[in-house]
């Protein structure tokens, strides 16, 4: 990875140098060509102005009445001496057939380079030659005495300008490019080392984690880039979460094995007593076997429910349900249950009068409420309360289930809905899989409801027991008519 990163950085730098050089060359060449053409045109125009200013005097000095027109023309052309003003300028005459009748073209300029018809019509022109030369050809206006002596031939000034080299100091440019590449190489080695080294460490640690070593951690160096530190921190947090979950899972299965083994042992013992005909009270023993079987069934069902919830194929069957009506049905069944009557608990129900209707799976909703109430019966001292309240401008309904038990400790509170988590301070005699609240939370999420917990909800009067009570709140979005 280090080499690939280094080669990539150097390659990008080299590409940028080549691209900038080619682009700079093209733009500079274009500008130089345009400038040479403008200079050639400006010089030719200047010579024509000089010709016009001196044309009359030259013509008078060159011609006398006794001389013929052709003699006057030749003398005038010789006296103009444009070459004296510009060594690369020539004066030529072009007749109406497009033939040069007098004068020669500058070096490098051929008759094919000129557009004769355009020159005869008085149009100036400029262009580029193959030998890094620009030219301009400008016809002299037929206004002065000197021009009228040419009897129909068109005088044209043709001038060339050399295009200067684009890179006069190519050696300096190459040296600068070489130095840039060396600096880029040094920076590339530094950056690739600084980036690849932490990434290699992260990769090795991730490999250790994938092989089951959940105690592996990525060392975080203060000098590393903040993004790499964040990546390392995320890997460490993931490993810590996996390690914690694995530990909870291990402890859960150890405890659930005990919870499964106890009723199985009881069932086996009483069944053997009945089978061997040594039972003193067969009906009593059969009832114990039944209760222990129900306990086993509930433990196994909790595990199966959690497995289903974690499956992507799990679905809820939503329908419009009257929430208060469903709560009344659930609470009525609990009032007659042994979990409430056996502990002499008072189940207080206070529901709002509004016909609150929501999209719910009735069976899953019953399971959520039952799991929370069943959990409350294990810890409540005297009372369990169920109350509903309209919130959010009557758009939602809060279902609050409270108990006056010892409350949830600060250590247990963050993990109350975590799967496999069981409080180490759980009172003696309290049994169960510890999955009831996890299942309730998952089911609430499936139905787009929220489930939150608040504990403690009151303070002990004695001052030595800390906070008391727990409140679970289910927030249900309502359907408005």
N, C-alpha and C positions, 0 to 999 in steps of 0.2 A: 504493500500500500504506500509506503514511504516513497519508493521509487516512482510509482505511478503519479503520485501527487506532485513530486518534484518535476517530473517530465511534463506534466500538465501545465504547471506554472511557467516553466521555461518556454514551453511551446506557445502558450498564450502570449508571452512577452515577445517572442520571435515573430509570431504572426502579426502582433500589433505594430512592430517595427517595420515589417515588410509592407503591411497595408498602408501605414502612414507614409512610408518612403515612396511607394508607387503612387499613392494619391497625391502626395506633395509634388512628385515629379510631373505627373500629368497636369496638375493645376499650374505649376510654375512654367512648364513648357507652353501651355496654352496662353498664359499671360505674356511670356516672352515673345511668342509669335505675334500676338495682337499688338504688342508695343513696337516690334520691329516694323510691322506693316504701317502703323500710325506714323512712326518716325520717317519711313520712306515716303509716305504720302505728304507729310509736312515739309520735308526737304524739297520734294519735287514742286510743291506749290510755291515754296519760297523762291526757287529758281525761276519759275514762270513769272512771278511778280518782278524779279530783277530784269527778266527779259523784256517785259512790257515797259518798265521804266526806262530802260536803255535802248529799246528797239528803234525808236525814231532817230535818235542821234547816230546810232550805228549804221542805220540804213542810209542816212544822208552822207556820212563819211565814206561809206563803202561804194556808193553808186554816184555816178555822174551822168549827165544827160547823154554823154556820148557812149556810155557803156550799155551793153545789152542787159536785159532782165536776168538772163542766166548767169552772167558774170556778177551781177549785183547779189544774186542769191548765194553764189559760192563765197563771195567775199563776206557776206553777212554771217554765214554759217561759221566761217573761220574766225571771225572777230567775236562771235558770241562767247566762244571758249568756255562753255559750261563746265568742261572738265577742270578748268582752273578753280572753279568754285567748289566742285565736288568730284573727286577722282572716280567715283562710281556712278556718275551721271552722264547720260548721252542724250543728244538731240537728233531725232530722226524725222524724215519726211515720208508720209504715206499718201499715195495717190488714191483716186477713187476706186481703183481695182484692188486695193488692199496690198499693194506692193510697196516695199521700202525703196524709195527713189534716191535717198541720200542719208548718210550717217550709218552708224553701226550700233548694234545692241550691246549693252554691258555684258561682261563675261557671265555665263550661266543662264542668260535669258535668251530664249529662242522665239521665233515667230509664232510657234505653236503655243507658247505661254501667254500670248496676247489675244485678246478678243478684238480683232481688227474692226469689225462692224460697230462695236460699242465705242471704240476710239474715234472712228469717223463721224459718229453721231454726237461727239462731244462728251461722252461719259468717261470719267476717270475709273481706274481699276487698280486693284492691288492683289497680291497673292503670295504663296510660298513656293520656293523651289526645293528640289531634292537635296541640295547641298547646304542646308541650314541657312538659307538666304531668303529674305523677303524683298519683294520688288513693288514698285508703284509706277504706273504709266498714266500720265495726265496730258491730254491734248491742250495746246495753247489756244486760247480764244481768238477768233478771227476779228480783232478789233484794231490792232496797231498797224502802222505803216509797214513795219518789217514783215509782218505776217502776210499782208496783202501782196508782197513781192513774190510769194510762192505760187501764185496762179493756180489755186485749187488744191494743191497738196496740203495735207494736214500736218503741222509740226507737233511732235509729241516728245515730251521729256520723259525718259525712262531712267529710273534710279533704283539702286539696290542697297540693302542694309543687311549686314551679317547678324544672325541671331546669336547672342552671347550664350556660352555654355551654362546649363542649368546648375550644375554642381562644379563650380570652379575649384572648390576645395574638397574633392571627393575623398582624399586621404583623411582629412579631418572628420568627415562624416562617417567613414568606415571605422575610424578609431573610436568615435563616440558611440557607434552602434555596438562595437565589441565591448567597450566598458559597460554599456547598459546591459548587455547579455551576462557579463560576469557578475554585475551587481544583482541582476535578476536571479542568477543561479545561486548566489549566496543566500539571498532572501528566500528562495524556494527551498533550499536545504534546511534553513532555520525553521520556516513555517511548517514544512512537511514533517520535520522531527517533532516540533511542538504539538502538532495536531495528531499525528499518527501514533505517537507513544501512548497518550491517554486512551485513544480509541483501541489500541491493541490490548491495553490493560482491561478495558471494559469488555472487549470480546472474550478474553480469557476468563474473566469473572462470570460473564453470562454463560459460558460453556460449563464452568463449574456448577453454577446454579441448575443448569439444564440436566446435569448428571446427578443431581440430588443433594449437592452440598449447599444447603440453604443458609449456612453460616458465612459463606463467602461474601466479601464486601470489596467495593472499588475504593482504593485510597484516593482521597480528594486533596489535590495540591493547590495552595492559594495562588500559585503563579499560573495555573491553567486558565484558559479562556473561560469566561462565565458560562458560555453555552456547554462547554465540556464538563464544567463543574455541575451544571444543572442535569446533564445526562447521567453523570456518575451518581448524583444524589437520587435521581429517579430510579436507577438500577438498584441502589442500596435500599430505597424505600420499598421497591417491589420485593426484593429478597427478604426484607424484614417482615413484610406482610405475609409472604408465603411461609416463612418460618413460623410466624405466629399462628397462621391458619393450620399448618401442619401439626403444630403442638396442640392446638385446640382439638383438631380432628383425632389425634392420638388419645388425648385425655377423654374425649367424648366416647370413643369406641371402647376404651377401658371401662368407663362408667356405664355405658349402655350394655356392655357385656355382663356387668354385674347386675344391672336392672333386668336383663333378660334371664340371667341364670337363676336369680332368686325366685321368680314365679314358676319357672320350669322345675326347679327343685321341689317347690311346694306342691305343684301339680303331680309330679312323679311320686312324691311321698304319700299323699292322700290317695292317689289312684292305686298304689300298691296296697295300702291299708284296706281299701274297699275290695280290691281284687283278692287279697288273702283272707278276707272275711274277719279282719281283726279290728275293724272300725267300731268305735262305741256309738257314733251317730252318723250314719251314712248320709242322711239328708244334709246335715251341717257340713260334712266333708265335701259332698258334691257341690254345695254352695260356694265353698272356698275355692274348689277347682274352677268353678264358673267365673268367679271374680278374678282369679289370677289369669285365666284365659283372656278375659276382657282386657285386663291390664296389658298382657302380651300383645293382643290385637291392636291396641291403641299405640303402643310403642312402634310396632312394625308399620302401622298405617302412617304415623308421622314421618318415618324414614322414607316410605314410598311417596308421600305427598311432596316432600322436599325434592326428591329425585325428579318427580314430574314437573315441578316448578322450574327446575334448572334445565329442563329439556326445552328445546326450541319449538317443539310440537304442541306444547301446552297451550290451551285456549280456554277462554271464559265465554259463557253463553249469556250475553247481556239482554236484559229486558227491562221495561219500565216497571218499577216497583215502588210501593208506598213504604218509605223507610220506617216510619213510626209503627205501622202495622206489623212489619217484620220484626221490629225490636220487641213489640209486645208479645208476639208468639214465642220468641226466643227466651225472653225473661220469664214468661209463664212456665215454660218447661224447666227452667233452672230453679224456680221457686219450689218445685216438687222433687228436685233431685237430691240425692243423699249428700252430695258435695256441699250443698247449702244447709239442708236441714240437719245433717249429721254434726255440723259444727255450730249450729244455732246462729247462723249468720242472718242479718237483716238485709234483704235485697230491696233497695229503694229505687223506684222508677219514676222519673219526672220528665215526660215527653212534651214537646211543644204541640199546640193544637193544630198547627198548619199541616195540610196534607202534602207533605214533602215527597216529591216523586223524583227518582233518580234511575239512571241506567246501571243495573246491578245484576250479577249472577246470584240468584237467591240462595243457592246451596253454598257457594263460596262466601257470601256475606254472612250466612249463619256460622260458617266455620271460623271466620275472623272474630266475630263477637263471642262465640263459644270459647275459643282459645284464650281470649283476653279475660273473660269472666272466670274461666277455669283456673287461669293463673292467679287471679285476684283471690279466689277462694282458698288458695294455699297459704296466703300471707295475711289476709284481712283479720283484724282482731274482732270486730263486731259487725261492721257494715260494709256493703258494696253498693255504690250508687251508679245509676245509669241515667244520663240526662242528655237532651238534645236542644240545640240552640241554632237559630238562623243567623248567618253571618254574611259578610260581603254584599250587603244590600239585598238579602234574601236570595242570593244566587247560590249559596252553599249551606250545608247543614253540618254542624259539629256534633259528633256523638262522643260524649265524655263518659269514661268508665273509671271510677275512682274506688280506692279502698283505704282503710285506716290502718294498714299494716306498718311494718318498720321502715318502709321506703327502700330506695335503691341507693347503694353506696356510690361514692364518687368514682371508685375503681371500676365498678360494674356498669355504671351508666353509659359510657361510650360503646359498650359491647352488647347492650341488651338485646339488639336485633341480630347479632352475629350468629351464624350457624355454628353449631358444635360448642358454643360458649355456655358454660355453666358456672354460676357464682360459687366461689369457694366458701362464701359465708351462708350458703343455703341451709335453712333450719333442718333439724333432724325430723324425719318422718315425711318430708316433702319429696315426692318422687315424680318421675316424668322424664321424657326424652330431652327436654330443654330446647325442643325445636318449635314449640307452639307459637312463640312470638315471632320467630324467623318466618314461619309459614304465613302468619297473619300479615306481616309486613310485605312479603312477596305478593300475596293475593290482593292486598290493597293497591299495590302498584299496578297490578294487572288490570284492575278496574278503574284506573286513573284517579284513585283516592290517595290521600296521604295519611300516614300513621305516625304520630309523635308521642313522646313520653315526657312527663314532668315529674320529678321527685327530688326532694320532698315537697309536699304541698302545704305542710303546716309545721309548727314548732312544738316540741314536747313541753308541757307545762312544768314537768319536774326538772327540766334543764339538764338532765344527765343522759337522755336518750337521743339527743340530736333531733334531726327532722323526722317527720312521720308522713306516711301516706304516699300513694302513687296515683297519677292520673294519666290515662291513655286517651288521646284525642284522635278520632278518625274524621277527617274533613272530606265530605262527599259533595261533588258538584251536582246541582239540581237541574231538573228539566222544568222550564217555565212554560205554562200553558199560554 
